[in-house]
């Protein structure tokens, strides 16, 4: 399997643990599915930065150009400084994104029209659902450039995984290391579960020595 297929076989907890072990930032807090999204959403990051209109001149509608430029394995990631008082995603955008085959959208902010996204089965992750329109309040400031999402620096082409536990970003240049370690963590935890079910004391099974460290990972390579 390629890296993206392998990532889709994981969950955000395993990837977060791998990022921690490798000393990498990537796990976010405060971002969650805004309708009961089943399973895992994973893909390549395509970035959008939103914010207050800098002048009275014309401005791009948030995310429209990014949707038109996106590929089927992309996940749109919109940075709106965590604002929950205004939407930066809605039903028409969801229809367009679903039609382009995008995997989903992650918003550091709020969306609206969530029922329409759910009816389309289009995954939306973010901080809140509000009825307040972006019109006259915020615009698209940039796309396809590095952005900050929930305190994490995210770059176009990075990998993202989102599920019921939250959202994690994987730096593109470390994706092989992170995914490989996450796979080993899943295997290790499966063995720990089997040990508990077999009657082994959980105090022994979950001892700190049973979890990976940077040193142990380097010795295994």
C-alpha positions as CSV (number, residue, x, y, z in Angstrom):
1,X,0.0,0.0,0.0
2,X,1.1,3.6,-0.5
3,X,1.5,6.0,2.4
4,X,-2.0,7.4,2.0
5,X,-3.7,3.9,2.1
6,X,-1.6,3.0,5.1
7,X,-2.6,6.3,6.9
8,X,-6.3,5.5,6.2
9,X,-5.8,2.2,8.1
10,X,-4.8,4.0,11.3
11,X,-6.6,6.4,13.7
12,X,-5.7,9.8,15.1
13,X,-4.7,8.4,18.4
14,X,-2.0,6.1,17.0
15,X,-0.7,8.9,14.7
16,X,-0.7,11.3,17.7
17,X,1.4,8.9,19.7
18,X,3.8,8.4,16.8
19,X,4.2,12.2,16.5
20,X,4.8,12.5,20.2
21,X,7.5,9.8,20.2
22,X,9.3,11.4,17.3
23,X,9.1,14.9,18.9
24,X,6.9,16.3,16.1
25,X,4.0,18.7,16.4
26,X,0.9,17.7,14.6
27,X,-1.9,16.7,16.9
28,X,-4.6,19.4,17.4
29,X,-7.1,20.0,20.2
30,X,-10.6,21.5,19.8
31,X,-11.3,20.2,16.3
32,X,-14.0,17.5,16.0
33,X,-16.5,16.1,13.5
34,X,-19.4,18.6,13.0
35,X,-21.7,15.8,12.1
36,X,-21.3,12.1,13.0
37,X,-18.7,11.3,10.4
38,X,-18.1,7.5,10.2
39,X,-14.6,6.1,10.0
40,X,-11.4,7.9,9.0
41,X,-10.9,10.8,6.7
42,X,-7.3,11.1,5.3
43,X,-5.6,12.9,2.4
44,X,-3.2,15.5,1.3
45,X,-3.6,19.0,2.7
46,X,-4.8,21.9,0.5
47,X,-4.7,25.1,2.5
48,X,-6.9,28.2,2.6
49,X,-6.4,31.2,5.0
50,X,-9.4,33.3,5.8
51,X,-9.8,36.6,7.7
52,X,-11.2,40.1,7.8
53,X,-11.3,41.9,4.5
54,X,-8.0,44.0,4.3
55,X,-9.6,46.6,2.0
56,X,-12.8,47.6,0.3
57,X,-11.7,46.1,-3.0
58,X,-13.0,42.8,-4.4
59,X,-11.9,39.5,-2.7
60,X,-12.1,35.8,-3.5
61,X,-15.0,33.9,-1.9
62,X,-13.5,31.6,0.7
63,X,-12.4,28.2,-0.7
64,X,-13.9,28.4,-4.1
65,X,-10.6,28.6,-6.0
66,X,-9.1,25.9,-3.8
67,X,-12.0,23.5,-4.6
68,X,-11.6,24.1,-8.3
69,X,-7.9,23.3,-8.1
70,X,-8.2,20.3,-5.8
71,X,-7.6,16.7,-6.5
72,X,-9.6,13.7,-5.4
73,X,-7.2,12.7,-2.5
74,X,-7.1,16.3,-1.1
75,X,-8.6,17.5,2.2
76,X,-9.3,21.2,2.3
77,X,-7.9,22.9,5.5
78,X,-9.2,26.3,6.3
79,X,-7.5,28.6,8.9
80,X,-9.8,31.2,10.4
81,X,-7.9,31.8,13.7
82,X,-10.3,29.5,15.6
83,X,-13.2,32.0,15.3
84,X,-16.6,30.5,16.2
85,X,-18.6,33.7,15.6
86,X,-18.7,33.4,11.8
87,X,-18.9,30.6,9.3
88,X,-16.3,30.0,6.7
89,X,-17.9,26.9,5.1
90,X,-21.4,26.2,3.9
91,X,-23.7,24.0,1.9
92,X,-22.9,25.3,-1.6
93,X,-19.2,24.8,-1.0
94,X,-19.9,21.2,0.3
95,X,-21.8,20.4,-2.9
96,X,-18.9,21.7,-5.0
97,X,-16.3,19.9,-3.0
98,X,-18.2,16.6,-3.0
99,X,-18.5,17.0,-6.8
100,X,-14.7,17.4,-7.1
101,X,-14.1,14.2,-5.0
102,X,-12.5,15.9,-2.1
103,X,-12.1,13.7,1.0
104,X,-13.4,16.4,3.4
105,X,-12.7,19.8,5.0
106,X,-11.0,20.7,8.3
107,X,-11.8,24.2,9.6
108,X,-10.1,26.0,12.4
109,X,-13.3,27.9,12.9
110,X,-17.0,27.4,12.3
111,X,-19.3,26.3,9.5
112,X,-23.0,26.4,8.7
113,X,-25.5,24.4,6.7
114,X,-24.2,21.3,8.4
115,X,-27.4,19.3,7.5
116,X,-26.5,19.7,3.9
117,X,-23.0,18.4,4.4
118,X,-24.4,15.4,6.3
119,X,-26.9,14.7,3.5
120,X,-24.1,14.6,1.0
121,X,-22.0,12.4,3.4
122,X,-19.3,15.1,3.0
123,X,-17.0,15.1,6.2
124,X,-16.7,18.4,8.0
125,X,-14.4,18.9,11.0
126,X,-14.1,22.1,13.0
127,X,-14.9,24.0,16.2
128,X,-18.6,24.9,15.9
129,X,-21.7,25.2,13.8
130,X,-23.3,28.7,13.5
131,X,-25.8,30.4,11.2
132,X,-23.7,33.5,10.7
133,X,-22.6,34.1,7.1
134,X,-19.0,35.0,6.1
135,X,-20.5,37.6,3.7
136,X,-19.4,41.1,4.7
137,X,-17.3,39.7,7.6
138,X,-14.4,37.6,6.3
139,X,-12.8,36.7,3.0
140,X,-10.2,34.4,1.6
141,X,-6.8,36.0,2.1
142,X,-4.6,33.2,0.6
143,X,-4.4,29.6,-0.6
144,X,-1.8,26.9,-1.1
145,X,0.6,28.5,1.4
146,X,1.6,27.5,5.0
147,X,-1.1,28.2,7.6
148,X,-1.5,27.8,11.4
149,X,-4.3,25.5,12.5
150,X,-5.0,25.1,16.2
151,X,-1.4,26.1,16.9
152,X,0.1,23.7,14.4
153,X,2.0,24.9,11.3
154,X,0.5,23.1,8.3
155,X,1.9,23.2,4.8
156,X,0.3,22.2,1.4
157,X,1.1,18.6,0.7
158,X,1.3,17.5,4.3
159,X,-1.0,14.6,5.3
160,X,-4.0,14.9,7.5
161,X,-6.1,12.3,9.3
162,X,-9.4,13.2,11.0
163,X,-11.8,10.9,12.9
164,X,-14.0,10.9,16.0
165,X,-11.0,11.4,18.2
166,X,-9.8,14.6,16.5
167,X,-7.5,15.8,13.8
168,X,-3.7,15.2,13.3
169,X,-1.3,16.6,10.7
170,X,1.8,14.7,9.4
171,X,4.7,16.7,7.9
172,X,5.2,15.4,4.4
173,X,8.9,14.9,4.8
174,X,8.4,12.7,7.9
175,X,5.3,10.9,6.7
176,X,7.1,7.5,6.3
177,X,8.6,7.7,9.7
178,X,5.3,8.7,11.4
179,X,3.1,6.2,9.6
180,X,5.6,3.3,10.1
181,X,5.8,4.1,13.9
182,X,2.0,4.4,14.2
183,X,1.6,1.0,12.6
184,X,4.0,-0.5,15.2
185,X,2.2,1.2,18.0
186,X,-1.1,-0.3,16.8
187,X,0.5,-3.8,16.7
188,X,2.0,-3.2,20.2
189,X,-1.4,-2.1,21.6
190,X,-3.2,-5.1,20.1
191,X,-0.7,-7.4,21.8
192,X,-1.4,-5.5,25.1
193,X,-5.1,-5.9,24.7
194,X,-4.7,-9.6,24.1
195,X,-2.5,-9.9,27.2
196,X,-5.1,-8.2,29.4
197,X,-7.9,-10.4,28.0
198,X,-5.7,-13.4,28.8
199,X,-5.6,-12.4,32.4
200,X,-2.3,-10.5,32.7
201,X,-2.4,-7.7,35.2
202,X,-3.1,-4.3,33.5
203,X,-0.5,-2.7,35.9
204,X,2.1,-4.8,34.2
205,X,0.7,-4.6,30.6
206,X,0.5,-0.8,30.8
207,X,3.9,-0.2,32.5
208,X,5.8,2.7,31.0
209,X,8.4,0.4,29.6
210,X,5.8,-1.1,27.3
211,X,5.4,2.1,25.3
212,X,7.8,3.3,22.6
213,X,10.5,6.0,23.2
214,X,12.7,7.8,20.7
215,X,15.6,5.7,21.9
216,X,13.8,2.4,21.5
217,X,12.6,3.3,18.0
218,X,16.1,4.2,16.9
219,X,17.4,0.9,18.3
220,X,14.8,-1.0,16.3
221,X,15.8,0.6,12.9
